Amino acid sequence: MSLISLLIALGMERLLQSSCWHFNFYYSRYAKFATGFVSKDELANRKANVALFAFIPAFIIWGLLEYIDETIIEFAISTLVLITCLGCQFTRQTYKNYLNAAMRGDEVAVTHHQMALQQDQVSESESFGQTLVWMNYQYYMAPMLIFIFLGLPAVVFYRILVGVSNNALDDNEQHVLTNEAAKKSRDLLTYIDFIPVRFVALGYMLVGHFSKASTVWLEGMLNFSTTNRQYLNDVARASEEITVVEDDLTSEPLGLVQLAKRNVFLLMAAIAFMTIAGILS
């Protein structure tokens, strides 16, 4: 059932364009509802408050799944929630606009779309393709791994923390929480992402240039001084041999995005194998 839910969610989240299928639609409304009881500053005052903010919806999902005793209804709920939690419509559309602008040679539009994707990112000195690698991890790989090993409530908890850390926008393009809350959320994600990032980096090594990436993967596996984001980007960059042509703004991001897609396929193949072997239900 887990494999089928993931397959349906991965297929449908790209096809369903209505805002009611997008994570930010529910996240912004939940954040506005929560800040009706506590102020944004109070919410951002402690990490525990941010964790509680993400925990409440996850607990509600857990209680709902525990209350329902019908497998088919649990399957339907899991699939619907996964559709909203996987991916990011804004990121996907902006990336497509970036590629179209680059192919037209419109450097102004290219810069505009690149800045739109990187505006709330905190990492410095990384390429645009590496930013996309990290987004692929947060919006696809991490939720998929968490769903398989920890279940749907953990996915909801993680996805809300990602929404806070990236300071997601509401329908009027206003940040729904403060930058301090985003910082607290990123601190929490530093601990949560440590193990999943190592698994995803292993996948990059397997689907890419193994001999080059394995050295980077091993050197940084237990290196706590390197951020999870930097570690994943380093392994991804070592895994993909990219020939950057002068004035070609698409080769590097396209190469790393293709690498990320191969890693998603590898994870799905591993999940299918574990399902057939009876390890997963």
Backbone bond lengths (Angstrom), bond angles and torsions (degrees), N, CA, C in turn:
res aa  C-N    CA-C-N  psi(-1)  N-CA   C-N-CA  omega(-1)  CA-C   N-CA-C  phi
1 M - - - 1.460 - - 1.524 111.53 -
2 S 1.340 117.05 -37.88 1.457 120.62 179.97 1.521 110.71 -61.38
3 L 1.334 116.42 -43.22 1.459 120.91 179.97 1.520 110.93 -63.86
4 I 1.326 116.97 -44.15 1.465 120.82 -178.93 1.527 110.41 -64.40
5 S 1.342 116.34 -42.18 1.466 119.98 178.26 1.528 111.18 -59.36
6 L 1.321 116.56 -43.52 1.454 120.65 179.89 1.525 111.73 -65.97
7 L 1.322 116.44 -42.34 1.461 120.12 -179.88 1.529 111.06 -62.13
8 I 1.323 116.11 -44.80 1.464 119.95 178.95 1.520 110.50 -64.86
9 A 1.332 116.48 -44.56 1.467 120.44 -178.39 1.529 111.67 -62.90
10 L 1.327 117.17 -42.53 1.461 120.54 -179.91 1.523 111.74 -64.83
11 G 1.348 115.93 -35.53 1.454 119.38 179.06 1.511 113.08 -75.98
12 M 1.317 116.51 -42.15 1.461 120.27 -172.72 1.517 113.71 -79.80
13 E 1.342 118.06 -29.61 1.469 118.44 -175.80 1.523 111.78 -65.51
14 R 1.338 117.75 -21.01 1.455 121.10 176.81 1.523 111.58 -85.19
15 L 1.327 116.62 -24.94 1.460 120.59 -175.36 1.526 112.91 -90.44
16 L 1.329 116.32 -32.09 1.457 120.40 -176.03 1.522 109.80 -83.25
17 Q 1.313 116.60 107.83 1.459 121.90 -173.27 1.525 113.91 -93.08
18 S 1.320 117.54 -17.67 1.461 120.57 -177.72 1.524 110.72 -61.62
19 S 1.326 116.10 143.54 1.468 120.51 -177.86 1.526 112.81 -61.97
20 C 1.333 117.76 -23.73 1.468 119.89 -179.05 1.526 112.07 -69.64
21 W 1.325 117.57 -10.50 1.458 121.18 175.94 1.518 112.36 -98.43
22 H 1.305 117.31 3.19 1.451 121.14 -177.07 1.523 110.80 -103.25
23 F 1.311 116.26 142.90 1.460 122.10 -175.97 1.524 111.87 -58.63
24 N 1.333 117.48 -43.95 1.470 120.33 -175.72 1.518 113.15 -62.26
25 F 1.322 117.41 -25.75 1.459 121.43 177.53 1.529 110.52 -59.03
26 Y 1.323 116.20 -44.45 1.477 121.13 -179.00 1.525 111.04 -84.59
27 Y 1.332 116.02 -36.22 1.456 119.24 -177.87 1.530 111.67 -62.57
28 S 1.326 117.43 -46.96 1.462 120.40 -177.53 1.522 111.19 -64.31
29 R 1.330 117.01 -36.97 1.466 119.84 179.15 1.522 111.08 -71.10
30 Y 1.313 116.48 -38.53 1.461 119.44 177.12 1.524 110.62 -65.61
31 A 1.345 117.00 -41.75 1.470 120.58 179.98 1.524 110.91 -63.71
32 K 1.325 117.30 -41.51 1.465 120.56 178.31 1.524 110.82 -65.64
33 F 1.345 116.06 -37.98 1.467 119.68 177.71 1.523 110.55 -65.17
34 A 1.334 116.86 -44.41 1.467 120.78 -178.55 1.517 111.84 -65.74
35 T 1.340 116.47 -39.94 1.465 119.17 -179.32 1.528 111.94 -76.01
36 G 1.316 116.96 -0.84 1.456 120.14 169.93 1.520 111.46 -78.11
37 F 1.346 116.47 -17.61 1.465 121.79 179.53 1.528 111.88 -105.28
38 V 1.320 116.23 -35.28 1.469 121.09 176.24 1.520 108.04 -130.50
39 S 1.308 116.33 146.04 1.461 120.33 -178.74 1.526 110.66 -71.56
40 K 1.319 116.23 160.30 1.457 120.63 177.77 1.523 111.17 -61.31
41 D 1.322 116.28 -37.93 1.471 119.76 -179.52 1.519 111.57 -67.59
42 E 1.320 116.37 -38.63 1.466 119.64 178.59 1.516 110.60 -68.89
43 L 1.315 117.05 -38.53 1.456 120.96 177.96 1.522 111.09 -61.90
44 A 1.329 115.79 -36.22 1.466 120.34 -177.65 1.520 112.86 -87.65
45 N 1.327 117.47 2.45 1.456 120.97 -173.82 1.523 112.86 -69.71
46 R 1.335 116.61 -34.57 1.472 120.82 -176.36 1.522 109.79 -138.61
47 K 1.329 115.31 152.46 1.458 119.92 176.31 1.529 111.28 -63.31
48 A 1.328 115.74 -34.37 1.464 119.92 -179.88 1.524 111.01 -62.29
49 N 1.326 117.01 -35.00 1.460 120.06 178.76 1.527 111.33 -67.09
50 V 1.330 115.97 -41.07 1.467 120.22 178.06 1.524 109.80 -66.33
51 A 1.335 116.60 -40.83 1.463 120.34 178.33 1.524 111.20 -63.42
52 L 1.327 116.74 -39.93 1.469 120.92 178.31 1.524 110.62 -66.28
53 F 1.323 116.20 -38.00 1.460 121.64 177.23 1.528 110.66 -57.78
54 A 1.326 117.22 -40.87 1.469 121.54 178.82 1.521 111.97 -80.31
55 F 1.334 116.69 -26.71 1.461 120.42 -174.74 1.532 112.83 -74.84
56 I 1.315 117.53 -34.98 1.469 120.28 -173.82 1.526 112.55 -59.25
57 P 1.350 120.37 -51.22 1.470 118.57 176.57 1.520 113.29 -62.28
58 A 1.342 116.26 -36.02 1.466 119.63 178.28 1.526 110.43 -63.51
59 F 1.335 116.61 -39.77 1.466 120.68 178.55 1.529 111.15 -66.10
60 I 1.333 116.86 -38.34 1.464 120.67 178.07 1.527 110.03 -63.20
61 I 1.330 117.56 -43.30 1.469 121.30 177.68 1.523 110.44 -62.78
62 W 1.336 116.45 -42.33 1.469 120.33 178.12 1.524 110.85 -60.72
63 G 1.332 116.98 -45.95 1.460 120.71 179.66 1.521 111.85 -63.26
64 L 1.313 116.95 -38.82 1.461 120.77 179.14 1.522 110.94 -64.88
65 L 1.320 117.24 -43.67 1.460 120.74 179.62 1.526 111.45 -67.91
66 E 1.340 116.96 -33.97 1.465 120.47 177.48 1.522 111.19 -70.43
67 Y 1.314 116.32 -34.60 1.469 120.94 -177.86 1.529 111.07 -73.05
68 I 1.314 116.70 -38.00 1.473 120.97 -178.17 1.521 109.36 -78.87
69 D 1.315 115.74 130.78 1.463 120.90 -177.10 1.529 112.02 -112.32
70 E 1.317 116.35 15.97 1.459 120.82 179.69 1.528 109.18 -108.35
71 T 1.332 115.92 121.12 1.460 120.67 -176.45 1.519 112.37 -59.60
72 I 1.326 116.68 -42.18 1.457 119.99 -176.32 1.524 111.30 -66.89
73 I 1.352 117.23 -34.08 1.468 120.16 178.37 1.535 109.43 -71.80
74 E 1.321 117.16 -40.37 1.462 120.39 175.91 1.522 110.49 -60.08
75 F 1.330 115.85 -41.33 1.463 120.84 178.78 1.528 110.76 -62.05
76 A 1.327 116.32 -43.47 1.468 120.84 -179.00 1.526 110.83 -64.87
77 I 1.336 116.68 -43.89 1.473 120.30 179.77 1.530 110.34 -63.92
78 S 1.334 116.16 -44.65 1.462 120.34 -179.93 1.522 111.03 -59.50
79 T 1.333 116.12 -44.12 1.462 120.26 -178.30 1.523 111.25 -65.97
80 L 1.329 116.96 -43.70 1.467 120.60 -178.74 1.521 111.55 -64.54
81 V 1.331 116.29 -42.57 1.471 119.34 179.97 1.527 110.34 -68.09
82 L 1.331 116.93 -38.00 1.462 120.27 178.25 1.528 111.69 -62.77
83 I 1.333 116.21 -38.72 1.467 119.62 179.18 1.523 110.59 -57.96
84 T 1.328 116.28 -40.92 1.471 119.53 -178.88 1.529 112.37 -76.60
85 C 1.335 116.68 -27.92 1.467 119.38 -175.96 1.527 113.10 -86.45
86 L 1.338 117.40 -27.15 1.455 119.99 -179.32 1.526 110.47 -83.01
87 G 1.308 115.12 141.16 1.451 120.05 174.03 1.511 113.96 76.05
88 C 1.328 114.07 177.73 1.466 121.84 177.85 1.522 106.89 -151.80
89 Q 1.310 116.35 111.50 1.457 121.44 -175.71 1.528 111.92 -60.39
90 F 1.326 117.04 -40.80 1.461 120.78 179.82 1.527 110.94 -61.40
91 T 1.337 116.68 -45.00 1.460 120.83 -179.23 1.521 111.16 -63.45
92 R 1.336 116.44 -45.39 1.458 120.61 -178.30 1.537 111.42 -63.14
93 Q 1.332 116.29 -45.54 1.462 119.83 -177.82 1.526 111.52 -68.24
94 T 1.330 116.59 -39.29 1.465 119.87 179.40 1.522 110.80 -66.38
95 Y 1.322 116.60 -37.29 1.469 120.29 177.53 1.531 110.84 -65.31
96 K 1.317 117.50 -41.12 1.462 120.60 176.35 1.530 110.71 -62.26
97 N 1.318 116.08 -41.61 1.470 119.82 178.16 1.530 110.80 -63.96
98 Y 1.327 116.20 -36.69 1.470 121.08 177.26 1.529 110.24 -61.43
99 L 1.339 116.56 -47.91 1.463 120.00 -179.41 1.525 111.38 -62.84
100 N 1.333 116.74 -42.61 1.466 120.09 179.47 1.525 111.10 -62.53
101 A 1.333 116.34 -42.01 1.463 120.26 179.45 1.525 110.92 -66.52
102 A 1.349 116.96 -39.07 1.463 120.58 179.47 1.524 111.03 -65.30
103 M 1.326 116.92 -39.50 1.470 120.09 179.56 1.526 111.79 -70.15
104 R 1.342 116.87 -26.26 1.463 120.26 176.35 1.530 111.57 -81.54
105 G 1.333 115.41 -15.44 1.452 119.98 -175.99 1.509 113.54 80.34
106 D 1.315 116.34 20.77 1.473 121.84 -179.54 1.528 108.90 -88.41
107 E 1.323 116.52 91.78 1.463 120.72 -174.55 1.523 112.37 -68.21
108 V 1.317 117.78 -31.68 1.462 120.78 178.30 1.522 110.47 -64.14
109 A 1.333 116.62 -47.10 1.464 120.59 178.91 1.522 110.97 -66.15
110 V 1.330 117.15 -37.16 1.467 120.95 177.45 1.522 110.62 -58.87
111 T 1.328 116.18 -48.02 1.463 120.81 179.28 1.522 111.24 -62.50
112 H 1.325 116.04 -40.30 1.468 120.92 -179.96 1.528 110.92 -61.15
113 H 1.332 117.24 -48.95 1.460 120.43 -178.03 1.530 111.84 -69.46
114 Q 1.317 116.80 -35.74 1.465 119.71 177.47 1.527 110.56 -64.73
115 M 1.311 117.05 -43.57 1.463 120.82 178.52 1.522 111.38 -66.07
116 A 1.336 117.13 -33.37 1.464 120.42 178.72 1.520 111.23 -63.36
117 L 1.332 117.17 -34.90 1.467 120.61 179.70 1.523 112.32 -82.24
118 Q 1.297 117.09 -28.67 1.461 119.96 -174.83 1.521 113.59 -100.96
119 Q 1.331 118.62 1.38 1.457 120.40 -172.40 1.526 112.92 -64.67
120 D 1.334 118.06 -35.41 1.462 119.88 -178.07 1.526 112.04 -103.42
121 Q 1.326 116.92 14.18 1.443 121.06 178.35 1.526 108.57 -91.74
122 V 1.324 115.49 142.24 1.466 119.20 -172.21 1.523 113.04 -103.54
123 S 1.318 117.83 -8.24 1.461 119.47 -177.72 1.525 110.64 -79.72
124 E 1.319 115.80 139.48 1.451 120.96 179.11 1.522 109.95 -106.74
125 S 1.314 115.14 160.56 1.471 122.92 173.97 1.530 112.20 58.85
126 E 1.324 117.29 36.92 1.452 119.78 173.35 1.526 108.51 -120.18
127 S 1.317 115.04 150.23 1.454 120.09 -178.83 1.524 110.04 -75.63
128 F 1.317 115.58 168.12 1.464 120.22 177.92 1.525 110.45 -63.75
129 G 1.320 116.76 -39.23 1.465 119.94 178.21 1.518 112.16 -62.55
130 Q 1.325 117.42 -37.33 1.459 120.82 178.63 1.524 111.26 -68.78
131 T 1.327 116.95 -34.04 1.462 119.83 173.66 1.520 110.56 -60.94
132 L 1.330 116.58 -41.13 1.465 121.12 178.76 1.522 111.34 -66.58
133 V 1.332 117.15 -34.68 1.466 120.81 176.21 1.523 110.27 -61.17
134 W 1.323 116.45 -44.69 1.463 120.03 -179.89 1.525 111.42 -66.36
135 M 1.331 116.95 -39.77 1.461 120.19 177.22 1.524 111.17 -63.73
136 N 1.325 116.76 -39.40 1.463 120.24 176.77 1.525 110.47 -61.03
137 Y 1.319 115.92 -39.08 1.470 119.57 177.41 1.524 111.11 -63.39
138 Q 1.332 117.36 -49.67 1.462 120.58 -174.99 1.526 112.62 -69.05
139 Y 1.326 117.17 -34.79 1.466 120.06 -173.36 1.525 113.80 -95.97
140 Y 1.344 117.39 -15.92 1.466 119.25 -177.83 1.533 112.62 -129.30
141 M 1.327 116.25 -64.13 1.461 119.66 -170.25 1.522 112.98 -63.43
142 A 1.317 117.36 -48.84 1.464 120.17 -178.85 1.532 111.95 -63.19
143 P 1.354 119.63 -48.74 1.470 118.47 177.30 1.524 113.26 -59.17
144 M 1.331 117.45 -37.51 1.462 120.09 179.10 1.524 111.43 -64.53
145 L 1.327 116.54 -46.24 1.466 120.36 178.56 1.520 111.34 -63.18
146 I 1.319 116.32 -44.00 1.460 120.53 -179.47 1.524 110.67 -64.12
147 F 1.327 117.50 -40.14 1.463 120.78 178.80 1.528 111.35 -61.87
148 I 1.315 116.60 -43.05 1.463 120.50 -177.96 1.523 111.77 -67.09
149 F 1.318 117.62 -42.17 1.459 120.42 -172.01 1.534 114.14 -98.68
150 L 1.326 117.79 -24.79 1.466 119.55 -176.11 1.519 113.85 -122.15
151 G 1.311 117.90 -15.55 1.456 120.18 176.09 1.510 114.64 99.33
152 L 1.322 115.47 173.03 1.461 122.51 -174.67 1.533 113.91 -63.13
153 P 1.348 120.22 -43.97 1.473 118.65 179.54 1.529 112.87 -56.92
154 A 1.331 116.74 -37.21 1.468 120.01 178.49 1.522 111.15 -66.19
155 V 1.331 117.23 -33.71 1.470 120.73 176.62 1.532 110.34 -63.37
156 V 1.325 116.21 -44.93 1.459 121.07 179.49 1.530 110.16 -61.68
157 F 1.333 116.40 -45.06 1.464 121.37 178.11 1.526 110.66 -58.11
158 Y 1.323 116.67 -48.26 1.461 121.18 -178.37 1.520 111.39 -64.72
159 R 1.323 115.71 -44.65 1.475 119.15 -175.48 1.531 111.71 -65.52
160 I 1.316 117.07 -33.96 1.461 119.46 177.07 1.525 110.12 -68.63
161 L 1.324 117.32 -41.00 1.463 120.02 176.93 1.527 110.94 -61.05
162 V 1.324 116.96 -38.67 1.466 120.45 177.20 1.526 110.04 -65.14
163 G 1.341 116.57 -41.14 1.456 120.29 177.28 1.520 111.77 -60.17
164 V 1.330 116.72 -41.72 1.467 120.62 178.38 1.526 110.19 -67.90
165 S 1.337 116.94 -44.38 1.466 120.61 -176.46 1.526 111.87 -64.23
166 N 1.333 116.34 -34.80 1.464 120.46 178.15 1.523 111.90 -89.64
167 N 1.338 115.70 3.53 1.461 121.71 177.91 1.523 110.62 51.57
168 A 1.339 115.40 60.18 1.459 121.97 -175.46 1.522 111.55 -57.05
169 L 1.323 115.28 153.40 1.455 122.16 -176.14 1.525 110.85 -98.24
170 D 1.319 115.66 153.69 1.455 119.89 172.96 1.532 109.12 -89.77
171 D 1.310 116.96 -172.79 1.465 120.99 -176.28 1.524 112.48 -63.19
172 N 1.320 117.56 -24.06 1.462 122.03 179.63 1.525 112.43 -96.40
173 E 1.353 115.93 15.36 1.459 122.86 178.38 1.525 112.10 59.93
174 Q 1.338 115.48 38.47 1.462 121.86 174.67 1.525 108.52 -112.51
175 H 1.332 116.40 137.54 1.462 119.57 177.08 1.525 109.17 -64.93
176 V 1.331 115.81 129.36 1.461 119.19 -174.23 1.525 112.35 -83.34
177 L 1.338 118.50 -20.46 1.462 121.79 176.73 1.524 109.12 -130.38
178 T 1.313 116.16 175.42 1.462 120.55 -174.79 1.524 111.49 -86.56
179 N 1.322 115.57 163.62 1.459 120.90 176.50 1.522 111.56 -64.43
180 E 1.331 117.01 -29.23 1.468 119.97 177.78 1.518 110.72 -67.04
181 A 1.328 116.76 -38.31 1.466 120.44 175.69 1.519 110.47 -63.95
182 A 1.341 116.16 -39.10 1.461 120.40 177.95 1.530 110.61 -61.80
183 K 1.324 116.58 -40.98 1.466 120.65 179.23 1.529 110.60 -64.61
184 K 1.322 117.26 -43.67 1.460 120.42 178.30 1.522 110.97 -61.34
185 S 1.338 116.77 -40.31 1.457 120.84 179.57 1.523 111.23 -65.25
186 R 1.333 116.63 -41.05 1.468 119.44 178.11 1.517 111.15 -63.81
187 D 1.327 117.15 -34.85 1.470 120.21 176.66 1.532 110.51 -63.47
188 L 1.327 117.02 -42.16 1.460 120.51 177.56 1.525 111.32 -64.76
189 L 1.329 116.14 -41.56 1.463 120.19 -178.46 1.528 112.10 -67.53
190 T 1.320 116.82 -23.39 1.465 119.63 177.10 1.525 110.89 -57.63
191 Y 1.320 116.90 -40.75 1.469 121.28 179.17 1.531 111.35 -78.41
192 I 1.329 116.33 -39.98 1.466 119.97 -176.94 1.527 111.06 -67.94
193 D 1.329 116.93 -37.62 1.467 120.93 -173.73 1.522 113.74 -80.32
194 F 1.320 118.37 -11.95 1.464 119.79 -170.42 1.530 112.40 -55.74
195 I 1.329 117.84 -50.95 1.469 120.37 -177.87 1.528 111.90 -75.48
196 P 1.347 120.23 -47.72 1.470 119.08 178.79 1.523 113.41 -56.76
197 V 1.329 117.45 -38.12 1.462 120.14 179.35 1.516 110.59 -61.07
198 R 1.329 117.85 -38.80 1.475 120.78 179.71 1.519 111.03 -66.62
199 F 1.338 117.46 -36.96 1.461 120.26 177.22 1.526 111.01 -67.36
200 V 1.331 116.35 -43.61 1.466 120.23 -179.75 1.527 110.23 -65.75
201 A 1.329 117.48 -40.28 1.460 120.98 177.36 1.527 110.80 -62.94
202 L 1.335 116.82 -35.96 1.468 120.56 175.22 1.523 110.15 -60.55
203 G 1.324 116.65 -40.70 1.456 120.36 178.03 1.516 111.70 -62.70
204 Y 1.329 117.60 -41.99 1.459 120.79 177.00 1.523 110.71 -59.64
205 M 1.302 115.60 -40.61 1.456 119.95 179.76 1.530 111.27 -63.55
206 L 1.337 116.41 -38.70 1.467 120.85 -177.75 1.524 112.96 -74.16
207 V 1.335 117.41 -33.78 1.467 119.20 -177.32 1.528 111.80 -95.29
208 G 1.331 116.58 -3.27 1.461 120.43 -178.21 1.507 112.30 -118.34
209 H 1.319 115.55 -146.14 1.464 122.30 -179.13 1.527 108.12 -79.87
210 F 1.338 116.23 96.39 1.469 121.25 -170.00 1.530 112.26 -61.98
211 S 1.318 117.50 -47.72 1.466 119.77 -172.96 1.528 112.06 -64.90
212 K 1.322 117.46 -38.99 1.469 120.24 179.29 1.528 111.02 -74.53
213 A 1.323 116.66 -43.14 1.461 120.25 -175.02 1.519 112.32 -73.34
214 S 1.335 117.85 -30.68 1.463 120.00 -176.82 1.526 111.58 -61.99
215 T 1.327 116.43 -36.69 1.469 119.88 178.58 1.526 110.72 -63.24
216 V 1.328 115.94 -46.28 1.468 120.81 179.58 1.525 110.27 -65.35
217 W 1.323 116.46 -40.47 1.465 121.19 -178.64 1.529 111.13 -63.19
218 L 1.334 116.84 -45.15 1.457 120.88 -178.83 1.524 111.90 -69.66
219 E 1.329 116.79 -40.77 1.461 120.30 -178.16 1.519 112.21 -64.19
220 G 1.326 117.15 -34.50 1.453 119.35 -175.80 1.507 115.38 -100.85
221 M 1.331 117.38 -0.66 1.460 120.49 -173.00 1.523 112.43 -59.48
222 L 1.322 117.42 -40.43 1.467 121.34 -179.95 1.520 111.83 -115.62
223 N 1.319 115.57 22.39 1.456 120.73 -179.96 1.531 108.74 -89.79
224 F 1.322 116.39 103.56 1.455 120.68 -176.41 1.532 112.41 -81.61
225 S 1.322 117.34 -10.34 1.460 119.72 179.73 1.527 112.09 -80.76
226 T 1.325 116.74 -20.46 1.457 121.50 177.39 1.519 109.42 -91.35
227 T 1.318 116.90 133.66 1.465 119.51 -179.72 1.523 110.19 -68.07
228 N 1.326 115.89 155.81 1.468 120.55 177.81 1.520 110.94 -57.41
229 R 1.311 115.60 -40.27 1.462 120.61 -178.54 1.521 111.31 -64.44
230 Q 1.327 116.44 -46.68 1.458 120.41 -179.44 1.522 110.91 -64.58
231 Y 1.337 116.64 -40.32 1.460 121.04 179.75 1.526 111.23 -62.37
232 L 1.329 116.55 -47.04 1.463 120.18 -179.71 1.524 110.75 -63.73
233 N 1.322 117.07 -42.27 1.462 120.64 179.64 1.523 111.86 -65.32
234 D 1.327 116.85 -37.78 1.466 120.15 179.04 1.524 111.04 -64.54
235 V 1.330 116.38 -43.48 1.466 119.91 179.74 1.529 110.48 -67.09
236 A 1.331 116.22 -41.89 1.464 119.93 179.70 1.529 110.77 -62.77
237 R 1.331 116.43 -43.21 1.467 119.76 -179.46 1.514 111.28 -65.36
238 A 1.336 117.25 -36.44 1.465 120.15 177.96 1.526 111.77 -73.39
239 S 1.325 116.88 -22.91 1.461 121.05 -176.65 1.524 113.12 -80.75
240 E 1.311 117.55 -19.70 1.457 121.18 -174.85 1.527 110.70 -122.63
241 E 1.319 115.59 118.33 1.451 120.24 176.28 1.527 108.81 -82.81
242 I 1.307 115.65 111.79 1.461 120.81 -175.74 1.524 109.31 -116.57
243 T 1.318 114.74 124.30 1.454 120.77 174.76 1.521 108.32 -95.54
244 V 1.301 116.20 107.68 1.463 120.93 -177.13 1.520 109.27 -88.00
245 V 1.321 115.65 116.01 1.459 121.70 177.58 1.529 108.39 -84.69
246 E 1.326 115.83 140.36 1.461 119.90 -179.49 1.529 110.68 -58.50
247 D 1.314 115.31 134.12 1.473 123.88 -179.54 1.530 113.19 69.68
248 D 1.335 117.37 8.05 1.467 120.29 175.66 1.530 108.15 -97.33
249 L 1.323 116.17 108.13 1.463 121.21 -175.98 1.515 113.26 -88.92
250 T 1.336 116.87 0.11 1.469 119.49 -175.06 1.523 113.71 -106.75
251 S 1.323 119.29 -19.90 1.465 120.81 -171.74 1.521 112.57 -63.03
252 E 1.328 116.84 -45.55 1.477 118.98 -177.74 1.528 112.75 -69.40
253 P 1.339 119.82 -50.72 1.466 118.21 177.79 1.524 113.23 -64.28
254 L 1.338 117.57 -38.93 1.467 119.85 179.00 1.527 111.32 -63.37
255 G 1.336 116.79 -41.92 1.456 120.45 -179.85 1.518 112.10 -62.51
256 L 1.328 117.38 -44.50 1.454 120.84 -178.67 1.529 111.74 -73.13
257 V 1.339 117.66 -33.52 1.468 120.23 176.39 1.522 110.08 -66.40
258 Q 1.334 117.70 -40.43 1.459 120.59 177.05 1.534 111.12 -63.56
259 L 1.325 116.02 -38.14 1.470 120.23 175.44 1.522 110.60 -61.44
260 A 1.335 116.23 -43.96 1.466 120.94 179.68 1.523 110.99 -63.03
261 K 1.334 117.56 -38.50 1.460 120.66 178.66 1.522 111.04 -65.55
262 R 1.333 116.98 -40.45 1.471 119.83 177.48 1.525 110.64 -62.62
263 N 1.323 115.94 -34.88 1.462 119.54 178.75 1.529 111.54 -67.99
264 V 1.343 116.83 -37.21 1.464 120.35 175.38 1.526 110.21 -61.88
265 F 1.344 116.97 -43.49 1.463 120.91 178.86 1.529 110.86 -62.75
266 L 1.345 116.16 -38.82 1.464 119.80 178.18 1.522 110.72 -63.01
267 L 1.328 116.62 -43.84 1.462 119.96 179.01 1.521 110.93 -62.53
268 M 1.326 117.71 -42.66 1.458 120.71 178.63 1.523 111.07 -63.22
269 A 1.337 117.11 -38.32 1.465 120.69 177.25 1.525 110.78 -65.16
270 A 1.338 116.94 -39.61 1.464 120.67 178.27 1.523 110.93 -66.01
271 I 1.338 116.51 -40.04 1.468 120.37 177.79 1.532 110.30 -64.30
272 A 1.342 116.45 -41.69 1.468 120.34 178.15 1.526 110.83 -61.41
273 F 1.341 116.59 -42.62 1.466 120.15 179.30 1.533 110.79 -63.46
274 M 1.333 116.81 -43.76 1.462 119.83 -179.47 1.519 111.30 -66.98
275 T 1.338 116.37 -31.05 1.462 119.73 177.09 1.516 111.05 -68.97
276 I 1.326 116.29 -45.04 1.476 121.01 178.22 1.523 110.81 -63.22
277 A 1.329 115.89 -37.89 1.472 120.30 -179.16 1.518 112.54 -76.05
278 G 1.329 117.85 -6.91 1.458 120.93 178.32 1.517 113.85 85.96
279 I 1.347 116.60 6.87 1.464 119.55 179.03 1.516 110.42 -73.35
280 L 1.347 115.78 -37.55 1.464 121.89 176.90 1.518 109.53 -113.30
281 S 1.331 115.95 151.35 1.449 120.42 178.30 1.517 110.71 -96.25
